[in-house]
Structures are given as structure tokens and as C-alpha cells.
């Protein structure tokens, strides 16, 4: 009797531990997820911002973009990551930035190509499809050759072109881009043909200048600041500047006008956001960019403090900036100028590439079609042979294997199609949960893994590695 009473008393004081229920596990996981993973939607900005640069690393647009990102990061107190979205003659980067979610977390370093691409038939995007905040730089085109080239003057190069039309190769950007138009405009204004120089399309000034040094090109057209390092090292020589007057910091470079050619062409760079971005977000970004271009923000390193205008001066970029009505008028007049230029009969060759940009994807699709046809013919041939011969062992592809493959493909396509709308965390959780359950994992375990794993991945990539991940319906 007494032992039983003792045992009952102990049970009352120290009840036996029961296994945690699935609902309790899920509740704990959700609480952990809320603490670990997704940030609440507080005042803008509260997560990393992406700055899209439409041109390659190393060029002028890339350098200006990275300096702007560093100042924005300090001004807004959140990471600002530069992504070089190159290709499509500037279409890829501009399209990516201007069609992103209009929440202020994607900004674009727009360039002169926004005034030219639609007139070349490359895209329907114009400066009216975004909200331009500021232009931060205006630079004129210059023409370069290697130091060991036989042309010491613009006139000597022009004489060579007239004597051997189509033999010399040039680059600096994509076909139909700003620097290409600079050379073509010069040729036409000098009573030559647009095809008298063979243009080699590239992703920007940086790769073009390297190709010039290696001997793959005869000349490059780009701005003076983009070529400053090679100019200072004596590896290339500037034959002329397509500007009304000599550039600050490059007093020894003659203008085309000084050498008997009236042609001028300049490029611009600016900061813009998608068209439907909320007014309060636009106002915050505009104020931040305005403070930056006016020199009111400072980047401090171990040796010195630098403002954005000081960086532009040191790199010899023209620091002209525009906003408001002045910017609208500037973009409108520039667009009208290139409309007249690019739709003229003399410039039609600029709008046409030897190969369509879609030729390589079409070739790949064609090859895939040929492979599928070959597999079908081979399968029918084997079936016909097996019907005529004495019994053979037929090897069938496991149905479960096909379904697993379909699940993987479907998950990948679902992520690619809907991650920008739904958001990384929510969509990744859904995909992970479905795949775990499909593989036979118990629901409670699948939920536990999903709710712990996905927010942890988000934290590592978004906050530690500073990779900008898509945010959707709830900022997740």
C-alpha cells in the first residue's frame, strides 16, 4: 500500500514526460521562423536594394554604378548590390530594372541607350516606362587607337578608311549603341558610308579596350574617363573628342571640330525606378540621390574621405546632373534627336545586325527538336525489330523515376515563373514541403525541416552574403 502511495505522490510532483505533439512542434517552428527569417515590412528601406547596371564590369557605367551604390548604401543604411545585367545591346539590363517589382528595392543605372533602343526596333522600352530620378553624368565620345598604330591624327585615319572601306574594325559597345552611333555619325557627316568601318558588337567599353590592346580591333569609341587608365599608361592614343569643346582634365585631346569635323555625340547616365513605384519611395530615393550628387554624403576610408563629385572629378567623369523639369526636357530632346538620326535612310544599316539576336536560341531549339525526332525514330525502329524477333527483354523506364523527374522540372519552372510575385521564402517553403512529402517524409518532419531550413537559407544569402532575394506578397 505505502509503495503505491509513494509512487502516486511522485507522479503528482513529477508527471511523466509526454512526447511533443506535431502541432506543438509546428508552433515552435513558426515562432522560430518569425524570429529568424523574414523581416517585417517597416518603413522603407528595410532590406537590401539591387542596382542594375546594363553594361559590363570595368566600363564607365559600371564604375559610376558602384560608386553610386556605395553612397546609397551609406545614405539609406541598407546594402545596395550592383548587378551587371548585360546583353541585348542594353535591353537586358534596362528591361530587368524597369520591369522589376515597383517597390523601390530595384533601381537602374539607365543610359543613353534608353533614347536609342526603341528607334532601332530592339525594344518598346523608352524613358517614359520608368521614373527617372536624376541623370548623374554626361560624357562625350572619343576615338582611340593603339599607341603603335600608324595613324597619328584623325585625318590620317579618315584617309585610311576612304582608301580601304570596310577593312578596319571598331567597337566600344553593342551594335546600335551610343558609341557605335558616334562613329557612324562621324562617317556620315564626313561624306562616308556607315559600313566603311566594321563594327564588332561588345558588352561595353572595358572589354573593347582590352581587345584593342590585344590587337583584335583597330579602334575603339568610348568616353575619355573609360579609357583613362590606358591613356595614362601610354598604351592607347586619343585621336579626337566628339564634343563642342575640350574635356576637363583632358586638355591635350583635340575635338573633332578643331580637326575640321562638326560632328558631336555625348552619352548620359542616370538613376531610375520602375514606373509604378510609390510616391513616398520615389521621394526618399530622390532625396538620397540628390544629396549624393550634390556632395553632401561622404565615403570614409582609412586614408581619405570622398564625396561623389570628388570621385567623378578624380576619374575625370563629367559631373553634370539633372532632375525635375530640366531632366524631362533633356530626355525628350535627346530622344527626338536620335529619332531623326536612327530613322534616316543613311542609318538603316545600323539597325540591322548580320545575325539576329535569337539565332543561337533558335539553333539550340532546332537541335533539341532533331534529338527528339531521332529518339522517336530509334524507339519505333527498336519496337518494330522486337516484334519480328523471338522474345526479347524490354527495359522500361520506371514510372516513379519519370514522376520524380517531372516534379524536379516542375519545381524549377514554378520557382522561375512565380518567385518575383510570391517571394523567395514563401515559394521556397511551398516547393520544399511538396518535394519532401512526395519523397515520403512524414508531414510533421517535412514541416519542421521546411520552416527551419528555408528562413535559415534566406538569412545566410540575404543578410550574410548580401544576395538580393525576391520579395513578394508579404515581403517574404
N, C-alpha and C positions, 0 to 999 in steps of 0.2 A: 504493500500500500504506500509506504513512505517513498520508496524509489519512484513510483509513478507520480506522486505529488511533486517530488523534486523535479522530475523531467518536465512536467506540465508548467511549473513555475519558470524553468529555464526557457521553455518555448515562448512563454509570455514576454520575458525580458529580452530574449534574443531570437526573434522569429527567424525561421529558415529563409534563406535567400532564394527567391524565385527567379528564373531566367527572365531577362528583359523581353518584353513583347515587341513585335515588329513595329507597332505604332509608336512606342516609346523611342525605339532606335531612330525611326524616321523623324520624330520631333526633335531629337538631339541633333541629328544631321542637318535639319533645316536651320536650327539655331546657329550651328557652326557655320553653315553656308552664308547666312546673313552677316555673320561677323567677318568671315574670311573673304568672301568673294566680291560681290557686286557692290559698287558704291551707290549710295542714294543720290537721287537727282536733286542736288542742291544748286546754288547759284552758279551760273556759267562763269568760267570753265571749271570743271571738276575732274577731268580725265585728260589723257594725252591727246594732242592735236596733231594731225598729219598735214604737212605742207607738200603738195605735189609739184615737182619740177618736171616740165615736159621734155627736158633735154638732158644729155649725158653728163656724168660726173666729170669734173675738170674744166668745163666750159664756163663762160661768164655767167650764164643764168644759174648754173649750179652754185657757183661761189656766192653770188648775191643771195640766192635762196637760203644757203646755210648760215650766212651772217644774219639775215632777217629772222630765221628760226631761232638762233641763239638769243637775239634781243627779245623776240616774242616770248620765249621761254622764261626769261627773267621778268618781263613785264606782266605776264599772265600767271606766273607761278605754277605752271604745269609743263610737262615735257612736250616739246614740239619736234617731231621727227620728219626729216626730209626724205621723200621717196622719189627716185628718178624713174618716172613712167615714160620711157622713150618709145619711139616708133610712130609709124603713120604720119611722118612729116609734122609732128607736133599734135596730131589729132588724138593720139592715145592719152597723153598726159592731160590735155585740156578737157577731153571728154570725161576722163576719170574724176577730175576735180570738180567739174561743173555739174555733173550728174550724180554726185555723191549726196548722201542724206543732208538736207539743208538744216543742220543743227549747230553749225559753227565749228565742228570738230574736223572739218576738211577745208583747207584753204589752198589756193592755187597761185603759183607764180606765173601769171599769164604773160604772153609775149606778143610781139608784132604779128606772129602768125595768126592771131585771132582776127586780124584785119585782112588776111590773105587767103586762108584755107577755104572759106566758103566760095570765094570767087574762082578758086582753082577746081571746084567741084569735089573737094575731098570730104567735106562735111557740111552739115547745115548749121553748125555752131557759129555764133557771132558774139560780139561783146554784149549784145542785148540779152543773151542767155545766161548771164551771171550778174552779180552785183560787184562792179569794180570799186574797190575802196580807195586805192592810191596807185598811181604809177610812181616808181621809185628810182627810175634810171632811164636815160636816153643816151645812146651811143651810136655814132656813125660808122659805116662800113669802111674798111681799109683793105688794100690788096697787098699780099705778101708773096715773096719768092725766097728760095734758099739764098744764103749769102754767096754761095759759089755759082749761082745762076748767071748766065751770060747777059741778062737784061738788067741794066743799072738804072734805067728810067722807064717811066710809063710809056713814053713814045717808042722806045726800043721794043717793049713787049707788044705794043699795038702793031708795030711793023711786022713782027714775027707772026702774029695772028692773021694779019691780012695775007701774008705770003703762004701760010700753011693752015688754012681754016679747018677746024675740027681736029687738029693734031694735038693740041695742048689740053691737059686735064686739070680741072679745078674742083674744089669742094669747100666746105665750111658749114654746111647744114644739109637738110633734106632738099630734094628737088622741089622747086617752087617756094622754098623758104626765104626768109629775109635776105640772107647773104647771097643766095642764088639770084634773087631779083636784083641785087646790087650789081652783079656782074652783067646780067642780061640787059639791064637798063643802060649801063655804060656802053655795051656793044651797040645797042640800037641808037643811042644818042650820038655815037661816033660813026654812023652810017655803015655798021657791020650787021651781021645776022646773029640771032640768038643762039644758033647752033655752031657758031665759029669757035666756041670753046666747049669741050666735052665736060659736062658736069657729072661728078661722081657723088651720088647721094650718101650722106652720113648722118649720124645721130647728134652731131654738134661740132663746135669749133675745136674742142680738145682732141678728139680722135683724128680730125682732119689735119691739124698741125703736126701731130705725130707722124701721120702718113706723108706729109710734105717733107719732114726731116729724113724719113727713111727712103725717099726718092720715088714714092708711088704717085706723087702729084707734082704738077709744075707750079701751081699757085694755090693760095687759099684766100678766101674773102671772109673776114670776120671783124669784130671791133678791135681797137687798139689794146684795151685792157686785157682781152682774152689772150692776146699774143705777147703780152708784156715780158714774161719770163724769157721766152725765146729771143725776143728783141734785145733785151738787156744782155743776154749771154752771147749775142752776135751770131746766132745760128740762122736767123732769117733777116730779111730786109723788107721794109715797107716802101712800096713804090708810090703810094698816094692814099689820101683820105677823101672819101666821098662826102665832104662837108662844106658848108659855106665859109668856114674859117678853120684855122689850125686848132687842134685839140690841146687843152690844158695838160701840161706835163709831157707833151709830145711835140715840142716846138720845131723839131727838125724834120717832121713829116709834112711834106707839101700836100696841099689839097689838089684834087683833080682840076678845080677851077684855075689854080695857078699854073697848071700844065696844059691849059687850052681846052678842057672838057667841062661843060657846065653841069654835068650830072651829079646829083646828091642823093643819098639814101641813108636814113638812120633807123635804128631799132629802139624799142622801148620794152621795159619790163614793169610789171605791176602785181598787186595783190588783190585777189578777188575771192568771193564765196558763191555758193550756189544761189540761184535766183530766189527761192522761197525761204531763205534764211530769215528767222525772226528779227524784227527791227531792233530789239534790245540787244541781241547778239551782234548784229551789224554795228551798232553804236559802240559796243565795248571793243570790238576788233579795230574799228576805225580810229578810235581814240588811241589805242595801243600803237598802231602803225604810225599814226601822226606824231606821237611822242618820239618814236624811233627815228623817223626821217628828219625830224627837227633837232635831233641830237640831245634829247632830254633823258635818254637811257644810256647806261654805260656798262660795258663788259669789262670786268676786272680780272686780270691775270697776275701772275707773280711779278711780272716786270712792268706792266703798264695798264692803264685804263683806256678803253677805246669806245667812242660813240660810232653810230652807223655812218654819219657823214665823214668822220675821220677814216674809217675803213675804206669808204668809197674813194676818198682823196688819195689814200696810200696806194690803193690798187689802180688809181687813175681811171675809175669809172665816173662818168658824168653824173652828178648827184641831183639832177633836176627831178622834182616831184610835183605831181598834180593831184587834185581831188575836187570833188563837188562839180559845179558847172564847168569849170575850166577843163576838168578831165573828160566830161561828157562831150564837150565841143572838140577836144583834141582827138578822141576816139572816132567821132563822127567824120571829121575832116580827113583823118588818115584813112578811114575805110573808103571814103569817096575817091581818094587819090588812087588807091590800089584797085578799086573797081574799074576806073578808066584805064589803068595800066594792064591789068590781067585779062580784061575782056577785049582788048585791042587785037587786031588781026596779027600784028607783029609778035605778040606774046603767046599765041596759041600753043606754040611748041613747048612752052614752059609748063603748061597744064597737062601735058601728056607724057607719061613715062613709057620707056621701051617695053617694060613688063608691068602688068597690073599688080598692085599690092596683094591681090588674092591669088596670084598664080601658084604660090607654093602650098597654101592650104588646099587649093583645088587639086594640085598634083597628089598630095597625100590622100585626099578623099578618093581620087581615082585609083590609086594603088590599093587602098583598103577595099574598094569595090572589086578590083581584079582578084585580090586574095580570097574574098568571099565567094566569087564565082568559081575560082579554082577549087576551093574546098567543097563546094556543092557538086561540081562535076566529078571530083575524086570520090565523093561519097556515093554518088549514083553509080559510078563505074564499079566500085567495090561491091555494091549491093547486087548489081547485075551479074558479076562474076560469082558471087557466093550462091546465087540462085541456080547456077548451072553446074557448079561443082558439088561433090559429095560434101556432106555436112561439115561446116566449119564453125569454129567457136567465135561468136560475135561478142565483141567487147563494147559494152555500153557505158556511157558516161554516167556516173552516179547522179541520181536526181537531186540528192541532198547537196552535192558539190555545186551543181548548177544554181541551186537556190541560194547557197552561200555566196556564190559569185555575184548573183543578182542583187543580193542585199548590200554587198560592198559597193557595187556600182551605183545602186540607188541612193545609198547614204552619201556618197561623194557628190552626186548630182544635186541632191537635196541641199547639201551644205553650200555648194557653189551658187545655186539659184536663189536661196532664201536667207543666207546669213546676214546680208545687209539689212533686210527687212525685219527679221525676227530677232537677230542679235546673236553674238557668239555663244554666250553662256546658256541661254535658253535652248537654242537649236542643238548645241553640242550635248547638253543633258538629254534631250529627247532622242538623239541619234544613239548615244551611248547606251541609254536604257533599253531601247528597242533591240540593239545588237546583242547586249548581254542576255536579255530574255530569250532571244532567238537561239543563242548558243546553249540554252538550257540552265542558266543560272537562276537560282531562286529569286523571287521578286524582292524580298526584303534585302538580300545581299546585293542585288543589282541596284536597288535604290541607294543603299549605303555607299557603294562604290561610286555611283554617279554623282551623288550630292557632295561627296568629299573630293573626288578626283577633278571634276571639271572646274570648280572655283579655284582649286589649287593651281591648275594649269593656267587659268586666267591671271592669277596673281603673279605667277612666275614670268609670263610673257608680257603682260600689260604694265606691271609695276616694277619688276626687277630688270627684265631685258628691254623694257620700253618699246615693245612692239604694239602699234596701234591695232586693236581688235574691233570688229564691227559692233556697234550698239544698236539695238532695235527697239521693240515696242516699249520696254520698261527701262531702257538704258542699260540692259543686260546683254 
